[in-house]
Amino acid sequence: MWYVFQSLPDLLRLWYHESHRVFADRLVNDEDRTWFSNLLSDRIKTDFNAVYEEVVTSDPLLYADFMTFSDTRPYIEITDHDKVTSARTSASGDL
C-alpha cells in the first residue's frame, strides 16, 4: 500500500513517531528521553526548516493500523486518543 504525504509536516510527524518507537522507547531515564526529544526537535528545525509545533501536534503522537475495520488497514495518525480505547475495546470483543 502506498501513502502520499500531503505536506512536509505530515512526513516529519510519522518520522518523529517512528523515531520515538524505535529509539526513545528504549531509553531508561527521563534525562535521556528529554535529550532525544530535543535532538529530534532540533533536527526538525535545522535540517527540514520546519516548525516543531506544526509537526508534533499531540503528545503522544500515535499511529496504528487497527483504527479501521476493513480489508485494507492503513497505518494512520490517531488524532483522537479516546478512539483508541473504543477501538481496542471493540477489537478485544472479537477475540
mmCIF file of the C-alpha atoms, coordinates in Angstrom:
data_MODEL
# 
_entry.id   MODEL 
# 
loop_
_atom_site.group_PDB 
_atom_site.id 
_atom_site.type_symbol 
_atom_site.label_atom_id 
_atom_site.label_alt_id 
_atom_site.label_comp_id 
_atom_site.label_asym_id 
_atom_site.label_entity_id 
_atom_site.label_seq_id 
_atom_site.pdbx_PDB_ins_code 
_atom_site.Cartn_x 
_atom_site.Cartn_y 
_atom_site.Cartn_z 
_atom_site.occupancy 
_atom_site.B_iso_or_equiv 
_atom_site.pdbx_formal_charge 
_atom_site.auth_seq_id 
_atom_site.auth_comp_id 
_atom_site.auth_asym_id 
_atom_site.auth_atom_id 
_atom_site.pdbx_PDB_model_num 
ATOM 1  C CA . MET A 1 1  ? 0.000   0.000   0.000  1.00 0.00 ? 1  MET A CA 1 
ATOM 2  C CA . TRP A 1 2  ? 1.204   3.479   -0.837 1.00 0.00 ? 2  TRP A CA 1 
ATOM 3  C CA . TYR A 1 3  ? 0.759   6.591   1.205  1.00 0.00 ? 3  TYR A CA 1 
ATOM 4  C CA . VAL A 1 4  ? 1.126   10.029  -0.292 1.00 0.00 ? 4  VAL A CA 1 
ATOM 5  C CA . PHE A 1 5  ? 2.127   12.651  2.218  1.00 0.00 ? 5  PHE A CA 1 
ATOM 6  C CA . GLN A 1 6  ? 0.198   15.869  1.772  1.00 0.00 ? 6  GLN A CA 1 
ATOM 7  C CA . SER A 1 7  ? 2.865   18.037  3.375  1.00 0.00 ? 7  SER A CA 1 
ATOM 8  C CA . LEU A 1 8  ? 6.324   18.017  4.916  1.00 0.00 ? 8  LEU A CA 1 
ATOM 9  C CA . PRO A 1 9  ? 4.854   18.195  8.450  1.00 0.00 ? 9  PRO A CA 1 
ATOM 10 C CA . ASP A 1 10 ? 2.859   15.005  7.693  1.00 0.00 ? 10 ASP A CA 1 
ATOM 11 C CA . LEU A 1 11 ? 6.050   13.173  6.735  1.00 0.00 ? 11 LEU A CA 1 
ATOM 12 C CA . LEU A 1 12 ? 8.005   14.558  9.692  1.00 0.00 ? 12 LEU A CA 1 
ATOM 13 C CA . ARG A 1 13 ? 5.200   13.647  12.086 1.00 0.00 ? 13 ARG A CA 1 
ATOM 14 C CA . LEU A 1 14 ? 5.467   9.992   11.070 1.00 0.00 ? 14 LEU A CA 1 
ATOM 15 C CA . TRP A 1 15 ? 9.293   10.179  11.219 1.00 0.00 ? 15 TRP A CA 1 
ATOM 16 C CA . TYR A 1 16 ? 9.101   11.653  14.740 1.00 0.00 ? 16 TYR A CA 1 
ATOM 17 C CA . HIS A 1 17 ? 6.656   8.940   15.842 1.00 0.00 ? 17 HIS A CA 1 
ATOM 18 C CA . GLU A 1 18 ? 8.739   6.103   14.407 1.00 0.00 ? 18 GLU A CA 1 
ATOM 19 C CA . SER A 1 19 ? 11.949  7.540   15.852 1.00 0.00 ? 19 SER A CA 1 
ATOM 20 C CA . HIS A 1 20 ? 10.365  7.548   19.268 1.00 0.00 ? 20 HIS A CA 1 
ATOM 21 C CA . ARG A 1 21 ? 9.115   3.983   18.830 1.00 0.00 ? 21 ARG A CA 1 
ATOM 22 C CA . VAL A 1 22 ? 12.493  2.681   17.729 1.00 0.00 ? 22 VAL A CA 1 
ATOM 23 C CA . PHE A 1 23 ? 14.850  4.685   19.932 1.00 0.00 ? 23 PHE A CA 1 
ATOM 24 C CA . ALA A 1 24 ? 13.228  6.728   22.696 1.00 0.00 ? 24 ALA A CA 1 
ATOM 25 C CA . ASP A 1 25 ? 11.070  3.868   23.965 1.00 0.00 ? 25 ASP A CA 1 
ATOM 26 C CA . ARG A 1 26 ? 14.279  2.046   24.857 1.00 0.00 ? 26 ARG A CA 1 
ATOM 27 C CA . LEU A 1 27 ? 15.828  4.861   26.848 1.00 0.00 ? 27 LEU A CA 1 
ATOM 28 C CA . VAL A 1 28 ? 15.798  4.232   30.575 1.00 0.00 ? 28 VAL A CA 1 
ATOM 29 C CA . ASN A 1 29 ? 15.593  7.646   32.196 1.00 0.00 ? 29 ASN A CA 1 
ATOM 30 C CA . ASP A 1 30 ? 13.866  10.998  31.737 1.00 0.00 ? 30 ASP A CA 1 
ATOM 31 C CA . GLU A 1 31 ? 17.129  12.823  31.118 1.00 0.00 ? 31 GLU A CA 1 
ATOM 32 C CA . ASP A 1 32 ? 17.900  10.655  28.069 1.00 0.00 ? 32 ASP A CA 1 
ATOM 33 C CA . ARG A 1 33 ? 14.319  10.828  26.774 1.00 0.00 ? 33 ARG A CA 1 
ATOM 34 C CA . THR A 1 34 ? 14.361  14.629  27.059 1.00 0.00 ? 34 THR A CA 1 
ATOM 35 C CA . TRP A 1 35 ? 17.718  14.757  25.284 1.00 0.00 ? 35 TRP A CA 1 
ATOM 36 C CA . PHE A 1 36 ? 16.345  12.602  22.460 1.00 0.00 ? 36 PHE A CA 1 
ATOM 37 C CA . SER A 1 37 ? 13.172  14.684  22.087 1.00 0.00 ? 37 SER A CA 1 
ATOM 38 C CA . ASN A 1 38 ? 15.284  17.835  21.954 1.00 0.00 ? 38 ASN A CA 1 
ATOM 39 C CA . LEU A 1 39 ? 17.520  16.226  19.324 1.00 0.00 ? 39 LEU A CA 1 
ATOM 40 C CA . LEU A 1 40 ? 14.528  15.442  17.108 1.00 0.00 ? 40 LEU A CA 1 
ATOM 41 C CA . SER A 1 41 ? 13.120  18.922  17.654 1.00 0.00 ? 41 SER A CA 1 
ATOM 42 C CA . ASP A 1 42 ? 16.435  20.459  16.608 1.00 0.00 ? 42 ASP A CA 1 
ATOM 43 C CA . ARG A 1 43 ? 16.605  18.244  13.502 1.00 0.00 ? 43 ARG A CA 1 
ATOM 44 C CA . ILE A 1 44 ? 13.081  19.261  12.500 1.00 0.00 ? 44 ILE A CA 1 
ATOM 45 C CA . LYS A 1 45 ? 14.018  22.930  12.790 1.00 0.00 ? 45 LYS A CA 1 
ATOM 46 C CA . THR A 1 46 ? 17.522  22.900  11.310 1.00 0.00 ? 46 THR A CA 1 
ATOM 47 C CA . ASP A 1 47 ? 17.536  20.072  8.763  1.00 0.00 ? 47 ASP A CA 1 
ATOM 48 C CA . PHE A 1 48 ? 13.980  20.484  7.460  1.00 0.00 ? 48 PHE A CA 1 
ATOM 49 C CA . ASN A 1 49 ? 13.344  24.161  8.220  1.00 0.00 ? 49 ASN A CA 1 
ATOM 50 C CA . ALA A 1 50 ? 10.002  23.192  9.755  1.00 0.00 ? 50 ALA A CA 1 
ATOM 51 C CA . VAL A 1 51 ? 8.187   24.422  12.829 1.00 0.00 ? 51 VAL A CA 1 
ATOM 52 C CA . TYR A 1 52 ? 8.246   21.817  15.592 1.00 0.00 ? 52 TYR A CA 1 
ATOM 53 C CA . GLU A 1 53 ? 4.775   22.783  16.891 1.00 0.00 ? 53 GLU A CA 1 
ATOM 54 C CA . GLU A 1 54 ? 3.290   22.220  13.410 1.00 0.00 ? 54 GLU A CA 1 
ATOM 55 C CA . VAL A 1 55 ? 4.875   18.768  13.240 1.00 0.00 ? 55 VAL A CA 1 
ATOM 56 C CA . VAL A 1 56 ? 4.299   17.466  16.765 1.00 0.00 ? 56 VAL A CA 1 
ATOM 57 C CA . THR A 1 57 ? 0.639   18.317  17.232 1.00 0.00 ? 57 THR A CA 1 
ATOM 58 C CA . SER A 1 58 ? -0.169  15.953  20.085 1.00 0.00 ? 58 SER A CA 1 
ATOM 59 C CA . ASP A 1 59 ? 1.550   14.082  22.861 1.00 0.00 ? 59 ASP A CA 1 
ATOM 60 C CA . PRO A 1 60 ? 1.914   11.243  22.359 1.00 0.00 ? 60 PRO A CA 1 
ATOM 61 C CA . LEU A 1 61 ? 1.888   11.035  18.586 1.00 0.00 ? 61 LEU A CA 1 
ATOM 62 C CA . LEU A 1 62 ? 0.133   7.792   17.751 1.00 0.00 ? 62 LEU A CA 1 
ATOM 63 C CA . TYR A 1 63 ? -0.100  5.826   14.519 1.00 0.00 ? 63 TYR A CA 1 
ATOM 64 C CA . ALA A 1 64 ? -1.822  2.490   14.085 1.00 0.00 ? 64 ALA A CA 1 
ATOM 65 C CA . ASP A 1 65 ? -3.419  0.201   11.548 1.00 0.00 ? 65 ASP A CA 1 
ATOM 66 C CA . PHE A 1 66 ? -6.268  -1.015  13.750 1.00 0.00 ? 66 PHE A CA 1 
ATOM 67 C CA . MET A 1 67 ? -8.461  2.075   13.618 1.00 0.00 ? 67 MET A CA 1 
ATOM 68 C CA . THR A 1 68 ? -10.347 0.983   10.510 1.00 0.00 ? 68 THR A CA 1 
ATOM 69 C CA . PHE A 1 69 ? -12.058 -2.353  10.202 1.00 0.00 ? 69 PHE A CA 1 
ATOM 70 C CA . SER A 1 70 ? -11.617 -3.212  6.568  1.00 0.00 ? 70 SER A CA 1 
ATOM 71 C CA . ASP A 1 71 ? -9.516  -5.403  4.314  1.00 0.00 ? 71 ASP A CA 1 
ATOM 72 C CA . THR A 1 72 ? -7.053  -2.574  3.853  1.00 0.00 ? 72 THR A CA 1 
ATOM 73 C CA . ARG A 1 73 ? -5.610  -1.395  7.119  1.00 0.00 ? 73 ARG A CA 1 
ATOM 74 C CA . PRO A 1 74 ? -3.841  1.908   6.573  1.00 0.00 ? 74 PRO A CA 1 
ATOM 75 C CA . TYR A 1 75 ? -1.205  2.961   9.071  1.00 0.00 ? 75 TYR A CA 1 
ATOM 76 C CA . ILE A 1 76 ? -2.639  6.348   10.021 1.00 0.00 ? 76 ILE A CA 1 
ATOM 77 C CA . GLU A 1 77 ? -2.199  9.005   12.647 1.00 0.00 ? 77 GLU A CA 1 
ATOM 78 C CA . ILE A 1 78 ? -4.629  8.794   15.520 1.00 0.00 ? 78 ILE A CA 1 
ATOM 79 C CA . THR A 1 79 ? -5.656  12.314  16.380 1.00 0.00 ? 79 THR A CA 1 
ATOM 80 C CA . ASP A 1 80 ? -8.466  11.360  18.751 1.00 0.00 ? 80 ASP A CA 1 
ATOM 81 C CA . HIS A 1 81 ? -6.856  9.379   21.566 1.00 0.00 ? 81 HIS A CA 1 
ATOM 82 C CA . ASP A 1 82 ? -10.258 8.468   23.032 1.00 0.00 ? 82 ASP A CA 1 
ATOM 83 C CA . LYS A 1 83 ? -10.976 6.476   19.862 1.00 0.00 ? 83 LYS A CA 1 
ATOM 84 C CA . VAL A 1 84 ? -8.004  4.211   20.640 1.00 0.00 ? 84 VAL A CA 1 
ATOM 85 C CA . THR A 1 85 ? -9.742  2.955   23.757 1.00 0.00 ? 85 THR A CA 1 
ATOM 86 C CA . SER A 1 86 ? -13.027 2.310   21.976 1.00 0.00 ? 86 SER A CA 1 
ATOM 87 C CA . ALA A 1 87 ? -11.323 0.612   19.021 1.00 0.00 ? 87 ALA A CA 1 
ATOM 88 C CA . ARG A 1 88 ? -9.282  -1.534  21.371 1.00 0.00 ? 88 ARG A CA 1 
ATOM 89 C CA . THR A 1 89 ? -12.389 -2.492  23.339 1.00 0.00 ? 89 THR A CA 1 
ATOM 90 C CA . SER A 1 90 ? -14.242 -3.390  20.136 1.00 0.00 ? 90 SER A CA 1 
ATOM 91 C CA . ALA A 1 91 ? -11.333 -5.462  18.872 1.00 0.00 ? 91 ALA A CA 1 
ATOM 92 C CA . SER A 1 92 ? -10.913 -7.342  22.147 1.00 0.00 ? 92 SER A CA 1 
ATOM 93 C CA . GLY A 1 93 ? -14.570 -8.319  21.991 1.00 0.00 ? 93 GLY A CA 1 
ATOM 94 C CA . ASP A 1 94 ? -13.766 -10.149 18.742 1.00 0.00 ? 94 ASP A CA 1 
ATOM 95 C CA . LEU A 1 95 ? -11.218 -12.411 20.440 1.00 0.00 ? 95 LEU A CA 1 
# 
